[in-house]
């Protein structure tokens, strides 16, 4: 039961990373969107910064979210094998 909850939390966190990445491409339209972007950034940035230390941007493209999502998926697979 606890493993399934953790699996879903990691799934939701992955979704937050994807939404944050998409929002970073869109210019700020209004104050509400900027607040949402800031809130998402405060949630996902600490995790992404772990990967940014080792993965530099390539031609201005940040690949750390992709690697971060791959690591989340690997942890999810580990959880499923333990269950």
PDB file as gemmi writes it, atoms N, CA and C in Angstrom:
CRYST1    1.000    1.000    1.000  90.00  90.00  90.00 P 1                      
ATOM      1  N   UNK A   1       0.824  -1.191   0.000  1.00  0.00           N  
ATOM      2  CA  UNK A   1       0.000   0.000   0.000  1.00  0.00           C  
ATOM      3  C   UNK A   1       0.876   1.267   0.000  1.00  0.00           C  
ATOM      4  N   UNK A   2       1.853   1.314   0.891  1.00  0.00           N  
ATOM      5  CA  UNK A   2       2.740   2.464   0.965  1.00  0.00           C  
ATOM      6  C   UNK A   2       3.546   2.619  -0.322  1.00  0.00           C  
ATOM      7  N   UNK A   3       3.947   1.494  -0.911  1.00  0.00           N  
ATOM      8  CA  UNK A   3       4.689   1.527  -2.167  1.00  0.00           C  
ATOM      9  C   UNK A   3       3.864   2.112  -3.298  1.00  0.00           C  
ATOM     10  N   UNK A   4       2.589   1.774  -3.348  1.00  0.00           N  
ATOM     11  CA  UNK A   4       1.714   2.323  -4.394  1.00  0.00           C  
ATOM     12  C   UNK A   4       1.500   3.821  -4.209  1.00  0.00           C  
ATOM     13  N   UNK A   5       1.400   4.253  -2.964  1.00  0.00           N  
ATOM     14  CA  UNK A   5       1.253   5.686  -2.706  1.00  0.00           C  
ATOM     15  C   UNK A   5       2.514   6.427  -3.147  1.00  0.00           C  
ATOM     16  N   UNK A   6       3.681   5.887  -2.797  1.00  0.00           N  
ATOM     17  CA  UNK A   6       4.937   6.502  -3.216  1.00  0.00           C  
ATOM     18  C   UNK A   6       5.059   6.515  -4.733  1.00  0.00           C  
ATOM     19  N   UNK A   7       4.625   5.440  -5.380  1.00  0.00           N  
ATOM     20  CA  UNK A   7       4.644   5.359  -6.842  1.00  0.00           C  
ATOM     21  C   UNK A   7       3.810   6.492  -7.439  1.00  0.00           C  
ATOM     22  N   UNK A   8       2.620   6.709  -6.898  1.00  0.00           N  
ATOM     23  CA  UNK A   8       1.732   7.767  -7.414  1.00  0.00           C  
ATOM     24  C   UNK A   8       2.280   9.163  -7.134  1.00  0.00           C  
ATOM     25  N   UNK A   9       2.918   9.341  -5.973  1.00  0.00           N  
ATOM     26  CA  UNK A   9       3.515  10.637  -5.653  1.00  0.00           C  
ATOM     27  C   UNK A   9       4.629  10.953  -6.651  1.00  0.00           C  
ATOM     28  N   UNK A  10       5.453   9.965  -6.966  1.00  0.00           N  
ATOM     29  CA  UNK A  10       6.525  10.172  -7.947  1.00  0.00           C  
ATOM     30  C   UNK A  10       5.951  10.441  -9.332  1.00  0.00           C  
ATOM     31  N   UNK A  11       4.849   9.789  -9.651  1.00  0.00           N  
ATOM     32  CA  UNK A  11       4.172  10.027 -10.924  1.00  0.00           C  
ATOM     33  C   UNK A  11       3.672  11.478 -10.996  1.00  0.00           C  
ATOM     34  N   UNK A  12       3.089  11.948  -9.905  1.00  0.00           N  
ATOM     35  CA  UNK A  12       2.599  13.326  -9.852  1.00  0.00           C  
ATOM     36  C   UNK A  12       3.756  14.323  -9.933  1.00  0.00           C  
ATOM     37  N   UNK A  13       4.871  14.014  -9.271  1.00  0.00           N  
ATOM     38  CA  UNK A  13       6.042  14.887  -9.301  1.00  0.00           C  
ATOM     39  C   UNK A  13       6.604  14.973 -10.718  1.00  0.00           C  
ATOM     40  N   UNK A  14       6.576  13.866 -11.427  1.00  0.00           N  
ATOM     41  CA  UNK A  14       7.006  13.868 -12.831  1.00  0.00           C  
ATOM     42  C   UNK A  14       6.121  14.802 -13.655  1.00  0.00           C  
ATOM     43  N   UNK A  15       4.832  14.752 -13.399  1.00  0.00           N  
ATOM     44  CA  UNK A  15       3.904  15.643 -14.090  1.00  0.00           C  
ATOM     45  C   UNK A  15       4.213  17.106 -13.779  1.00  0.00           C  
ATOM     46  N   UNK A  16       4.539  17.397 -12.531  1.00  0.00           N  
ATOM     47  CA  UNK A  16       4.900  18.768 -12.160  1.00  0.00           C  
ATOM     48  C   UNK A  16       6.135  19.241 -12.913  1.00  0.00           C  
ATOM     49  N   UNK A  17       7.109  18.362 -13.086  1.00  0.00           N  
ATOM     50  CA  UNK A  17       8.321  18.727 -13.831  1.00  0.00           C  
ATOM     51  C   UNK A  17       7.972  19.045 -15.280  1.00  0.00           C  
ATOM     52  N   UNK A  18       7.138  18.221 -15.884  1.00  0.00           N  
ATOM     53  CA  UNK A  18       6.748  18.444 -17.285  1.00  0.00           C  
ATOM     54  C   UNK A  18       5.983  19.761 -17.428  1.00  0.00           C  
ATOM     55  N   UNK A  19       5.043  20.012 -16.536  1.00  0.00           N  
ATOM     56  CA  UNK A  19       4.261  21.252 -16.600  1.00  0.00           C  
ATOM     57  C   UNK A  19       5.166  22.456 -16.401  1.00  0.00           C  
ATOM     58  N   UNK A  20       6.109  22.370 -15.452  1.00  0.00           N  
ATOM     59  CA  UNK A  20       7.044  23.467 -15.224  1.00  0.00           C  
ATOM     60  C   UNK A  20       7.893  23.736 -16.461  1.00  0.00           C  
ATOM     61  N   UNK A  21       8.347  22.678 -17.117  1.00  0.00           N  
ATOM     62  CA  UNK A  21       9.150  22.849 -18.338  1.00  0.00           C  
ATOM     63  C   UNK A  21       8.344  23.535 -19.429  1.00  0.00           C  
ATOM     64  N   UNK A  22       7.119  23.112 -19.618  1.00  0.00           N  
ATOM     65  CA  UNK A  22       6.275  23.734 -20.641  1.00  0.00           C  
ATOM     66  C   UNK A  22       6.006  25.190 -20.302  1.00  0.00           C  
ATOM     67  N   UNK A  23       5.741  25.467 -19.026  1.00  0.00           N  
ATOM     68  CA  UNK A  23       5.477  26.852 -18.624  1.00  0.00           C  
ATOM     69  C   UNK A  23       6.713  27.733 -18.765  1.00  0.00           C  
ATOM     70  N   UNK A  24       7.897  27.144 -18.689  1.00  0.00           N  
ATOM     71  CA  UNK A  24       9.104  27.952 -18.835  1.00  0.00           C  
ATOM     72  C   UNK A  24       9.306  28.412 -20.274  1.00  0.00           C  
ATOM     73  N   UNK A  25       8.666  27.762 -21.224  1.00  0.00           N  
ATOM     74  CA  UNK A  25       8.773  28.160 -22.628  1.00  0.00           C  
ATOM     75  C   UNK A  25       7.792  29.268 -22.976  1.00  0.00           C  
ATOM     76  N   UNK A  26       6.739  29.407 -22.188  1.00  0.00           N  
ATOM     77  CA  UNK A  26       5.681  30.371 -22.477  1.00  0.00           C  
ATOM     78  C   UNK A  26       5.972  31.664 -21.722  1.00  0.00           C  
ATOM     79  N   UNK A  27       5.966  32.790 -22.412  1.00  0.00           N  
ATOM     80  CA  UNK A  27       6.190  34.055 -21.700  1.00  0.00           C  
ATOM     81  C   UNK A  27       5.039  34.334 -20.732  1.00  0.00           C  
ATOM     82  N   UNK A  28       5.365  35.043 -19.655  1.00  0.00           N  
ATOM     83  CA  UNK A  28       4.352  35.354 -18.649  1.00  0.00           C  
ATOM     84  C   UNK A  28       3.219  36.182 -19.217  1.00  0.00           C  
ATOM     85  N   UNK A  29       2.011  35.655 -19.104  1.00  0.00           N  
ATOM     86  CA  UNK A  29       0.859  36.363 -19.651  1.00  0.00           C  
ATOM     87  C   UNK A  29       0.221  37.266 -18.604  1.00  0.00           C  
ATOM     88  N   UNK A  30       0.134  36.750 -17.393  1.00  0.00           N  
ATOM     89  CA  UNK A  30      -0.427  37.567 -16.329  1.00  0.00           C  
ATOM     90  C   UNK A  30       0.179  37.149 -14.994  1.00  0.00           C  
ATOM     91  N   UNK A  31      -0.225  37.837 -13.966  1.00  0.00           N  
ATOM     92  CA  UNK A  31       0.362  37.625 -12.647  1.00  0.00           C  
ATOM     93  C   UNK A  31       0.037  36.246 -12.081  1.00  0.00           C  
ATOM     94  N   UNK A  32      -1.136  35.729 -12.349  1.00  0.00           N  
ATOM     95  CA  UNK A  32      -1.523  34.415 -11.834  1.00  0.00           C  
ATOM     96  C   UNK A  32      -0.639  33.317 -12.414  1.00  0.00           C  
ATOM     97  N   UNK A  33      -0.383  33.377 -13.703  1.00  0.00           N  
ATOM     98  CA  UNK A  33       0.473  32.373 -14.337  1.00  0.00           C  
ATOM     99  C   UNK A  33       1.891  32.468 -13.791  1.00  0.00           C  
ATOM    100  N   UNK A  34       2.362  33.673 -13.560  1.00  0.00           N  
ATOM    101  CA  UNK A  34       3.703  33.846 -12.986  1.00  0.00           C  
ATOM    102  C   UNK A  34       3.781  33.266 -11.575  1.00  0.00           C  
ATOM    103  N   UNK A  35       2.737  33.423 -10.798  1.00  0.00           N  
ATOM    104  CA  UNK A  35       2.708  32.837  -9.455  1.00  0.00           C  
ATOM    105  C   UNK A  35       2.715  31.318  -9.511  1.00  0.00           C  
ATOM    106  N   UNK A  36       1.959  30.760 -10.444  1.00  0.00           N  
ATOM    107  CA  UNK A  36       1.941  29.300 -10.603  1.00  0.00           C  
ATOM    108  C   UNK A  36       3.322  28.812 -11.033  1.00  0.00           C  
ATOM    109  N   UNK A  37       3.933  29.505 -11.971  1.00  0.00           N  
ATOM    110  CA  UNK A  37       5.272  29.130 -12.434  1.00  0.00           C  
ATOM    111  C   UNK A  37       6.281  29.201 -11.290  1.00  0.00           C  
ATOM    112  N   UNK A  38       6.180  30.238 -10.477  1.00  0.00           N  
ATOM    113  CA  UNK A  38       7.087  30.384  -9.340  1.00  0.00           C  
ATOM    114  C   UNK A  38       6.869  29.260  -8.317  1.00  0.00           C  
ATOM    115  N   UNK A  39       5.610  28.930  -8.047  1.00  0.00           N  
ATOM    116  CA  UNK A  39       5.302  27.857  -7.088  1.00  0.00           C  
ATOM    117  C   UNK A  39       5.821  26.516  -7.595  1.00  0.00           C  
ATOM    118  N   UNK A  40       5.595  26.223  -8.874  1.00  0.00           N  
ATOM    119  CA  UNK A  40       6.110  24.979  -9.443  1.00  0.00           C  
ATOM    120  C   UNK A  40       7.633  24.954  -9.418  1.00  0.00           C  
ATOM    121  N   UNK A  41       8.239  26.082  -9.717  1.00  0.00           N  
ATOM    122  CA  UNK A  41       9.696  26.162  -9.686  1.00  0.00           C  
ATOM    123  C   UNK A  41      10.253  25.894  -8.304  1.00  0.00           C  
ATOM    124  N   UNK A  42       9.573  26.392  -7.280  1.00  0.00           N  
ATOM    125  CA  UNK A  42      10.057  26.151  -5.919  1.00  0.00           C  
ATOM    126  C   UNK A  42       9.918  24.685  -5.525  1.00  0.00           C  
ATOM    127  N   UNK A  43       9.045  23.955  -6.192  1.00  0.00           N  
ATOM    128  CA  UNK A  43       8.871  22.528  -5.902  1.00  0.00           C  
ATOM    129  C   UNK A  43       9.862  21.677  -6.690  1.00  0.00           C  
ATOM    130  N   UNK A  44      10.070  21.977  -7.965  1.00  0.00           N  
ATOM    131  CA  UNK A  44      10.891  21.101  -8.813  1.00  0.00           C  
ATOM    132  C   UNK A  44      12.353  21.524  -8.923  1.00  0.00           C  
ATOM    133  N   UNK A  45      12.657  22.794  -8.698  1.00  0.00           N  
ATOM    134  CA  UNK A  45      14.038  23.268  -8.850  1.00  0.00           C  
ATOM    135  C   UNK A  45      15.040  22.564  -7.933  1.00  0.00           C  
ATOM    136  N   UNK A  46      14.719  22.317  -6.663  1.00  0.00           N  
ATOM    137  CA  UNK A  46      15.724  21.633  -5.822  1.00  0.00           C  
ATOM    138  C   UNK A  46      16.120  20.259  -6.375  1.00  0.00           C  
ATOM    139  N   UNK A  47      15.158  19.521  -6.891  1.00  0.00           N  
ATOM    140  CA  UNK A  47      15.458  18.211  -7.465  1.00  0.00           C  
ATOM    141  C   UNK A  47      16.243  18.346  -8.770  1.00  0.00           C  
ATOM    142  N   UNK A  48      15.842  19.277  -9.616  1.00  0.00           N  
ATOM    143  CA  UNK A  48      16.525  19.459 -10.892  1.00  0.00           C  
ATOM    144  C   UNK A  48      17.942  19.992 -10.709  1.00  0.00           C  
ATOM    145  N   UNK A  49      18.164  20.768  -9.660  1.00  0.00           N  
ATOM    146  CA  UNK A  49      19.507  21.319  -9.439  1.00  0.00           C  
ATOM    147  C   UNK A  49      20.522  20.222  -9.144  1.00  0.00           C  
ATOM    148  N   UNK A  50      20.068  19.094  -8.619  1.00  0.00           N  
ATOM    149  CA  UNK A  50      20.974  17.964  -8.404  1.00  0.00           C  
ATOM    150  C   UNK A  50      21.582  17.500  -9.718  1.00  0.00           C  
ATOM    151  N   UNK A  51      20.804  17.526 -10.770  1.00  0.00           N  
ATOM    152  CA  UNK A  51      21.265  17.060 -12.074  1.00  0.00           C  
ATOM    153  C   UNK A  51      21.980  18.157 -12.856  1.00  0.00           C  
ATOM    154  N   UNK A  52      21.610  19.405 -12.612  1.00  0.00           N  
ATOM    155  CA  UNK A  52      22.256  20.517 -13.315  1.00  0.00           C  
ATOM    156  C   UNK A  52      23.720  20.665 -12.928  1.00  0.00           C  
ATOM    157  N   UNK A  53      24.086  20.175 -11.760  1.00  0.00           N  
ATOM    158  CA  UNK A  53      25.491  20.230 -11.349  1.00  0.00           C  
ATOM    159  C   UNK A  53      26.372  19.403 -12.276  1.00  0.00           C  
ATOM    160  N   UNK A  54      25.826  18.316 -12.796  1.00  0.00           N  
ATOM    161  CA  UNK A  54      26.618  17.369 -13.589  1.00  0.00           C  
ATOM    162  C   UNK A  54      26.306  17.399 -15.073  1.00  0.00           C  
ATOM    163  N   UNK A  55      25.162  17.955 -15.443  1.00  0.00           N  
ATOM    164  CA  UNK A  55      24.757  17.975 -16.847  1.00  0.00           C  
ATOM    165  C   UNK A  55      24.654  19.435 -17.297  1.00  0.00           C  
ATOM    166  N   UNK A  56      25.678  19.927 -17.995  1.00  0.00           N  
ATOM    167  CA  UNK A  56      25.604  21.326 -18.445  1.00  0.00           C  
ATOM    168  C   UNK A  56      24.637  21.462 -19.626  1.00  0.00           C  
ATOM    169  N   UNK A  57      24.092  22.659 -19.815  1.00  0.00           N  
ATOM    170  CA  UNK A  57      23.227  22.874 -20.986  1.00  0.00           C  
ATOM    171  C   UNK A  57      24.020  22.674 -22.277  1.00  0.00           C  
ATOM    172  N   UNK A  58      23.367  22.145 -23.277  1.00  0.00           N  
ATOM    173  CA  UNK A  58      23.982  21.909 -24.574  1.00  0.00           C  
ATOM    174  C   UNK A  58      23.287  22.804 -25.584  1.00  0.00           C  
ATOM    175  N   UNK A  59      24.015  23.764 -26.140  1.00  0.00           N  
ATOM    176  CA  UNK A  59      23.460  24.747 -27.080  1.00  0.00           C  
ATOM    177  C   UNK A  59      22.236  25.456 -26.504  1.00  0.00           C  
ATOM    178  N   UNK A  60      22.284  25.763 -25.212  1.00  0.00           N  
ATOM    179  CA  UNK A  60      21.184  26.470 -24.563  1.00  0.00           C  
ATOM    180  C   UNK A  60      20.014  25.602 -24.163  1.00  0.00           C  
ATOM    181  N   UNK A  61      20.119  24.300 -24.364  1.00  0.00           N  
ATOM    182  CA  UNK A  61      19.028  23.393 -24.011  1.00  0.00           C  
ATOM    183  C   UNK A  61      19.399  22.658 -22.731  1.00  0.00           C  
ATOM    184  N   UNK A  62      18.506  22.714 -21.754  1.00  0.00           N  
ATOM    185  CA  UNK A  62      18.730  22.075 -20.468  1.00  0.00           C  
ATOM    186  C   UNK A  62      18.145  20.661 -20.507  1.00  0.00           C  
ATOM    187  N   UNK A  63      19.022  19.672 -20.421  1.00  0.00           N  
ATOM    188  CA  UNK A  63      18.582  18.286 -20.455  1.00  0.00           C  
ATOM    189  C   UNK A  63      18.374  17.696 -19.066  1.00  0.00           C  
ATOM    190  N   UNK A  64      18.582  18.489 -18.022  1.00  0.00           N  
ATOM    191  CA  UNK A  64      18.429  17.959 -16.669  1.00  0.00           C  
ATOM    192  C   UNK A  64      17.006  17.479 -16.363  1.00  0.00           C  
ATOM    193  N   UNK A  65      15.935  18.117 -16.861  1.00  0.00           N  
ATOM    194  CA  UNK A  65      14.603  17.563 -16.588  1.00  0.00           C  
ATOM    195  C   UNK A  65      14.405  16.174 -17.192  1.00  0.00           C  
ATOM    196  N   UNK A  66      14.991  15.925 -18.342  1.00  0.00           N  
ATOM    197  CA  UNK A  66      14.850  14.605 -18.963  1.00  0.00           C  
ATOM    198  C   UNK A  66      15.533  13.548 -18.114  1.00  0.00           C  
ATOM    199  N   UNK A  67      16.745  13.847 -17.674  1.00  0.00           N  
ATOM    200  CA  UNK A  67      17.474  12.899 -16.838  1.00  0.00           C  
ATOM    201  C   UNK A  67      16.757  12.721 -15.503  1.00  0.00           C  
ATOM    202  N   UNK A  68      16.228  13.803 -14.952  1.00  0.00           N  
ATOM    203  CA  UNK A  68      15.502  13.717 -13.683  1.00  0.00           C  
ATOM    204  C   UNK A  68      14.270  12.825 -13.805  1.00  0.00           C  
ATOM    205  N   UNK A  69      13.561  12.929 -14.913  1.00  0.00           N  
ATOM    206  CA  UNK A  69      12.383  12.085 -15.130  1.00  0.00           C  
ATOM    207  C   UNK A  69      12.798  10.630 -15.317  1.00  0.00           C  
ATOM    208  N   UNK A  70      13.902  10.394 -16.011  1.00  0.00           N  
ATOM    209  CA  UNK A  70      14.388   9.021 -16.180  1.00  0.00           C  
ATOM    210  C   UNK A  70      14.729   8.411 -14.824  1.00  0.00           C  
ATOM    211  N   UNK A  71      15.361   9.187 -13.953  1.00  0.00           N  
ATOM    212  CA  UNK A  71      15.686   8.682 -12.618  1.00  0.00           C  
ATOM    213  C   UNK A  71      14.410   8.390 -11.831  1.00  0.00           C  
ATOM    214  N   UNK A  72      13.414   9.261 -11.931  1.00  0.00           N  
ATOM    215  CA  UNK A  72      12.137   8.998 -11.262  1.00  0.00           C  
ATOM    216  C   UNK A  72      11.511   7.700 -11.769  1.00  0.00           C  
ATOM    217  N   UNK A  73      11.565   7.488 -13.067  1.00  0.00           N  
ATOM    218  CA  UNK A  73      11.023   6.251 -13.633  1.00  0.00           C  
ATOM    219  C   UNK A  73      11.771   5.017 -13.132  1.00  0.00           C  
ATOM    220  N   UNK A  74      13.097   5.126 -13.008  1.00  0.00           N  
ATOM    221  CA  UNK A  74      13.878   4.005 -12.486  1.00  0.00           C  
ATOM    222  C   UNK A  74      13.505   3.696 -11.042  1.00  0.00           C  
ATOM    223  N   UNK A  75      13.287   4.732 -10.256  1.00  0.00           N  
ATOM    224  CA  UNK A  75      12.857   4.534  -8.862  1.00  0.00           C  
ATOM    225  C   UNK A  75      11.477   3.893  -8.831  1.00  0.00           C  
ATOM    226  N   UNK A  76      10.601   4.306  -9.722  1.00  0.00           N  
ATOM    227  CA  UNK A  76       9.267   3.698  -9.789  1.00  0.00           C  
ATOM    228  C   UNK A  76       9.362   2.216 -10.144  1.00  0.00           C  
ATOM    229  N   UNK A  77      10.229   1.872 -11.077  1.00  0.00           N  
ATOM    230  CA  UNK A  77      10.405   0.463 -11.421  1.00  0.00           C  
ATOM    231  C   UNK A  77      10.947  -0.324 -10.244  1.00  0.00           C  
ATOM    232  N   UNK A  78      11.859   0.280  -9.503  1.00  0.00           N  
ATOM    233  CA  UNK A  78      12.387  -0.354  -8.309  1.00  0.00           C  
ATOM    234  C   UNK A  78      11.283  -0.603  -7.290  1.00  0.00           C  
ATOM    235  N   UNK A  79      10.409   0.366  -7.122  1.00  0.00           N  
ATOM    236  CA  UNK A  79       9.288   0.199  -6.203  1.00  0.00           C  
ATOM    237  C   UNK A  79       8.402  -0.944  -6.640  1.00  0.00           C  
ATOM    238  N   UNK A  80       8.139  -1.022  -7.947  1.00  0.00           N  
ATOM    239  CA  UNK A  80       7.272  -2.105  -8.446  1.00  0.00           C  
ATOM    240  C   UNK A  80       7.915  -3.479  -8.271  1.00  0.00           C  
ATOM    241  N   UNK A  81       9.227  -3.565  -8.404  1.00  0.00           N  
ATOM    242  CA  UNK A  81       9.873  -4.880  -8.235  1.00  0.00           C  
ATOM    243  C   UNK A  81       9.879  -5.287  -6.772  1.00  0.00           C  
ATOM    244  N   UNK A  82       9.940  -4.316  -5.871  1.00  0.00           N  
ATOM    245  CA  UNK A  82       9.893  -4.630  -4.444  1.00  0.00           C  
ATOM    246  C   UNK A  82       8.503  -5.109  -4.043  1.00  0.00           C  
ATOM    247  N   UNK A  83       7.493  -4.510  -4.650  1.00  0.00           N  
ATOM    248  CA  UNK A  83       6.113  -4.917  -4.329  1.00  0.00           C  
ATOM    249  C   UNK A  83       5.884  -6.281  -4.908  1.00  0.00           C  
TER     250      UNK A  83                                                      
END                                                                             
